[in-house]
Amino acid sequence: AIADAFQVSRMPVREALRSLETQGYIATAYHKGYRVTNGQELPRHGHLPGLLRCVAERHTQLGDLEAKVAFENEILHVLGRLRPTPC
């Protein structure tokens, strides 16, 4: 669903999710997907935007800077709608 929403392949989404899990931002639940581990501790302007920018740069075929910036903004908009789940 995330890959479809951003019109990218599944590979960059998997890579980003693995990185977020390694950093402790999300956790996997067997056969249930991912959940935010603790929304109160998520940095507002920490490593997450940089990670997303990196994924966008490495895995998109966007030809111009304006399209890349729009893609990054769309990712941040979707992430802004995420709510932490109770542990």
Backbone as a chain_set.jsonl record, in Angstrom:
{"seq": "AIADAFQVSRMPVREALRSLETQGYIATAYHKGYRVTNGQELPRHGHLPGLLRCVAERHTQLGDLEAKVAFENEILHVLGRLRPTPC", "coords": {"N": [[0.815, -1.194, 0.0], [1.953, 1.266, 0.757], [3.966, 1.526, -1.141], [2.41, 1.681, -3.46], [1.014, 4.044, -2.933], [3.011, 5.948, -3.165], [3.925, 5.478, -5.626], [6.209, 3.847, -6.135], [8.589, 1.121, -6.258], [8.41, -1.926, -4.289], [10.792, -2.461, -3.016], [12.334, -0.065, -2.102], [10.608, 0.723, -0.09], [10.618, -1.462, 1.674], [13.306, -1.333, 2.425], [13.408, 1.162, 3.725], [11.602, 0.675, 5.839], [12.969, -1.374, 7.189], [15.217, 0.061, 8.018], [14.021, 1.986, 9.701], [13.034, 0.263, 11.642], [15.406, -0.813, 12.682], [16.438, 1.469, 13.853], [14.679, 1.748, 15.895], [12.242, 3.068, 15.692], [9.951, 1.843, 14.702], [8.191, -1.315, 15.023], [7.949, -4.77, 14.145], [5.11, -6.831, 13.807], [4.264, -10.104, 13.786], [2.569, -11.262, 11.007], [0.943, -9.042, 11.107], [2.008, -6.634, 10.388], [3.557, -3.424, 10.67], [4.185, -1.262, 13.492], [4.199, 1.873, 15.196], [6.631, 2.417, 17.628], [6.902, 4.194, 19.878], [5.345, 7.021, 19.938], [5.756, 9.45, 21.281], [8.475, 9.748, 21.533], [9.48, 10.11, 19.021], [11.556, 11.894, 16.884], [11.008, 15.217, 15.78], [12.408, 16.641, 13.821], [14.533, 14.985, 13.234], [16.461, 12.21, 12.263], [14.696, 10.969, 10.493], [13.521, 12.557, 8.267], [15.859, 12.832, 6.71], [16.461, 10.172, 6.127], [14.212, 9.49, 4.586], [14.562, 11.251, 2.461], [16.879, 10.203, 1.389], [15.984, 7.66, 0.552], [14.13, 8.467, -1.366], [15.826, 9.708, -3.213], [17.488, 7.597, -4.028], [15.784, 5.665, -5.107], [13.881, 6.576, -6.904], [12.778, 7.564, -10.12], [12.678, 10.138, -10.776], [13.131, 13.034, -12.639], [13.662, 15.756, -12.153], [14.454, 18.379, -9.81], [12.231, 19.647, -8.604], [10.205, 17.697, -8.774], [11.317, 15.723, -7.121], [11.348, 17.039, -4.647], [8.604, 17.414, -4.264], [7.843, 14.738, -4.023], [9.199, 14.011, -1.635], [7.849, 15.739, 0.14], [5.288, 14.683, 0.009], [5.699, 12.169, 1.178], [6.397, 12.963, 3.792], [3.997, 14.191, 4.513], [2.201, 12.007, 4.573], [3.418, 10.482, 6.616], [3.03, 12.257, 8.7], [0.38, 11.895, 9.247], [0.307, 9.51, 10.56], [-0.387, 7.754, 13.512], [0.718, 6.956, 16.786], [0.578, 3.589, 17.949], [-0.984, 1.867, 20.683], [1.102, 0.17, 23.006]], "CA": [[0.0, 0.0, 0.0], [2.828, 2.436, 0.786], [4.614, 1.607, -2.458], [1.396, 2.166, -4.409], [0.697, 5.443, -2.62], [4.093, 6.808, -3.632], [4.268, 5.026, -6.976], [7.568, 3.314, -6.164], [8.593, -0.324, -6.084], [8.37, -2.363, -2.885], [12.142, -2.533, -2.455], [12.701, 1.077, -1.256], [9.734, 0.736, 1.091], [11.185, -2.468, 2.588], [14.578, -0.799, 2.927], [13.091, 2.225, 4.682], [11.008, 0.062, 7.024], [14.052, -2.054, 7.903], [16.032, 1.09, 8.664], [13.235, 2.539, 10.814], [12.978, -0.758, 12.689], [16.743, -0.862, 13.273], [16.592, 2.666, 14.681], [13.751, 1.663, 17.016], [11.039, 3.872, 15.496], [8.817, 0.952, 14.467], [8.415, -2.725, 15.342], [7.114, -5.649, 13.34], [4.24, -7.78, 14.488], [4.107, -11.218, 12.869], [1.294, -11.304, 10.268], [0.132, -7.849, 11.36], [2.649, -5.455, 9.818], [4.421, -2.581, 11.495], [3.546, -0.291, 14.372], [5.105, 2.862, 15.786], [6.949, 1.929, 18.961], [6.57, 5.181, 20.893], [5.175, 8.281, 19.231], [6.242, 10.597, 22.042], [9.922, 9.861, 21.418], [9.887, 10.315, 17.643], [12.062, 13.25, 16.671], [10.285, 16.016, 14.797], [13.304, 17.015, 12.725], [15.732, 14.179, 13.403], [17.0, 11.417, 11.162], [13.656, 10.474, 9.599], [13.484, 13.246, 6.97], [17.063, 12.497, 5.953], [16.28, 8.809, 5.624], [13.226, 9.527, 3.502], [15.196, 11.937, 1.335], [17.812, 9.236, 0.821], [15.19, 6.659, -0.165], [13.573, 9.121, -2.552], [16.91, 9.947, -4.177], [18.045, 6.346, -4.546], [14.832, 4.736, -5.702], [12.903, 7.169, -7.804], [13.272, 7.902, -11.445], [12.253, 11.506, -10.998], [14.182, 13.708, -13.375], [13.989, 17.133, -11.779], [14.457, 18.697, -8.389], [10.874, 19.969, -8.169], [9.489, 16.432, -8.595], [11.877, 15.063, -5.938], [10.874, 17.768, -3.462], [7.178, 17.083, -4.121], [7.798, 13.36, -3.523], [9.577, 14.061, -0.231], [6.766, 16.382, 0.884], [4.178, 13.731, 0.089], [6.079, 11.172, 2.191], [6.28, 13.593, 5.11], [2.572, 14.402, 4.767], [1.63, 10.712, 4.966], [3.951, 10.145, 7.93], [2.408, 13.151, 9.661], [-0.949, 11.373, 9.576], [0.446, 8.3, 11.364], [-0.59, 7.914, 14.951], [1.32, 5.829, 17.5], [-0.363, 2.584, 18.429], [-0.666, 1.5, 22.065], [1.961, -1.027, 23.145]], "C": [[0.863, 1.265, 0.0], [3.484, 2.617, -0.571], [3.644, 2.14, -3.5], [1.096, 3.643, -4.181], [1.747, 6.398, -3.159], [4.589, 6.434, -5.017], [5.745, 4.662, -7.094], [7.48, 1.801, -6.018], [8.608, -0.667, -4.597], [9.738, -2.326, -2.223], [12.527, -1.304, -1.627], [11.843, 1.178, -0.004], [10.266, -0.262, 2.119], [12.463, -1.954, 3.24], [14.328, 0.277, 3.985], [12.499, 1.649, 5.966], [12.058, -0.67, 7.856], [14.909, -1.05, 8.663], [15.309, 1.694, 9.863], [13.139, 1.549, 11.973], [14.322, -0.847, 13.419], [16.971, 0.313, 14.219], [15.612, 2.697, 15.848], [12.483, 2.48, 16.871], [9.793, 3.012, 15.318], [9.198, -0.463, 14.865], [7.496, -3.561, 14.46], [6.294, -6.539, 14.247], [3.927, -8.873, 13.467], [2.688, -11.271, 12.307], [0.397, -10.093, 10.52], [0.746, -6.597, 10.774], [3.513, -4.728, 10.829], [3.586, -1.682, 12.383], [4.605, 0.654, 14.898], [5.362, 2.437, 17.218], [6.576, 2.907, 20.065], [6.514, 6.548, 20.229], [5.703, 9.494, 19.964], [7.741, 10.807, 21.857], [10.392, 10.053, 19.984], [10.379, 11.738, 17.448], [11.278, 13.974, 15.586], [11.158, 16.309, 13.582], [14.613, 16.238, 12.813], [16.149, 13.468, 12.135], [15.954, 11.005, 10.136], [13.566, 11.236, 8.278], [14.692, 12.939, 6.104], [16.979, 11.111, 5.347], [15.317, 8.795, 4.445], [13.792, 10.204, 2.264], [16.15, 10.983, 0.609], [17.072, 8.172, 0.005], [14.633, 7.259, -1.447], [14.645, 9.318, -3.625], [17.362, 8.651, -4.828], [17.062, 5.537, -5.362], [13.747, 5.36, -6.563], [13.558, 7.505, -9.116], [12.896, 9.341, -11.787], [13.406, 12.322, -11.574], [14.536, 15.105, -12.901], [13.819, 17.357, -10.284], [13.05, 18.966, -7.857], [10.067, 18.69, -7.908], [9.998, 15.694, -7.365], [11.386, 15.728, -4.661], [9.396, 17.464, -3.217], [7.015, 15.675, -3.567], [8.131, 13.319, -2.041], [8.457, 14.659, 0.623], [5.569, 15.459, 1.03], [4.459, 12.659, 1.129], [5.897, 11.76, 3.584], [4.827, 13.848, 5.483], [1.916, 13.105, 5.246], [2.128, 10.317, 6.349], [3.356, 11.03, 9.022], [1.024, 12.695, 10.092], [-0.879, 10.118, 10.433], [0.243, 8.633, 12.833], [0.073, 6.724, 15.646], [0.246, 4.864, 17.979], [0.001, 2.226, 19.862], [0.151, 0.214, 22.101], [1.267, -2.095, 23.945]], "O": [[0.535, 2.233, -0.686], [3.55, 3.731, -1.091], [4.019, 2.964, -4.334], [0.943, 4.404, -5.137], [1.431, 7.517, -3.563], [5.557, 7.007, -5.518], [6.44, 5.098, -8.012], [6.422, 1.262, -5.693], [8.797, 0.208, -3.752], [9.836, -2.177, -1.005], [13.019, -1.482, -0.513], [12.303, 1.665, 1.029], [10.355, 0.058, 3.305], [12.674, -2.116, 4.441], [14.982, 0.284, 5.028], [12.853, 2.085, 7.061], [12.041, -0.597, 9.084], [15.281, -1.283, 9.813], [15.91, 1.893, 10.919], [13.16, 1.943, 13.139], [14.357, -0.947, 14.645], [17.618, 0.17, 15.257], [15.701, 3.579, 16.703], [11.712, 2.585, 17.825], [8.703, 3.403, 15.734], [10.377, -0.777, 15.025], [6.41, -3.124, 14.078], [6.741, -6.943, 15.321], [3.383, -8.589, 12.4], [1.719, -11.32, 13.065], [-0.785, -10.12, 10.18], [0.062, -5.578, 10.67], [4.115, -5.331, 11.717], [2.433, -1.376, 12.076], [5.771, 0.282, 15.031], [4.423, 2.128, 17.952], [6.001, 2.508, 21.078], [7.554, 7.161, 19.988], [6.067, 10.482, 19.327], [8.23, 11.926, 22.008], [11.597, 10.151, 19.747], [9.686, 12.688, 17.811], [10.927, 13.372, 14.571], [10.692, 16.232, 12.445], [15.678, 16.771, 12.502], [16.183, 14.064, 11.058], [16.312, 10.714, 8.995], [13.539, 10.592, 7.229], [14.562, 12.799, 4.888], [17.372, 10.896, 4.2], [15.583, 8.159, 3.426], [13.526, 9.774, 1.142], [16.216, 10.964, -0.62], [17.489, 7.828, -1.101], [14.665, 6.62, -2.498], [14.386, 9.113, -4.811], [17.594, 8.606, -6.036], [17.48, 4.782, -6.24], [12.776, 4.686, -6.906], [14.77, 7.707, -9.187], [12.81, 9.707, -12.96], [14.52, 12.297, -11.051], [15.617, 15.599, -13.219], [13.124, 16.608, -9.598], [12.725, 18.538, -6.75], [9.328, 18.614, -6.926], [9.206, 15.097, -6.635], [11.045, 15.044, -3.696], [8.987, 17.277, -2.071], [6.145, 15.437, -2.729], [7.43, 12.668, -1.267], [8.152, 14.147, 1.7], [4.909, 15.457, 2.069], [3.564, 12.276, 1.882], [5.306, 11.123, 4.456], [4.461, 13.732, 6.653], [1.161, 13.113, 6.218], [1.339, 9.861, 7.177], [3.197, 10.583, 10.158], [0.548, 13.059, 11.167], [-1.896, 9.695, 10.984], [0.667, 9.684, 13.313], [-0.001, 5.601, 15.147], [-0.85, 5.272, 18.364], [1.175, 2.276, 20.227], [-0.084, -0.709, 21.321], [1.831, -3.167, 24.165]]}, "num_chains": 1, "name": "protein.A"}
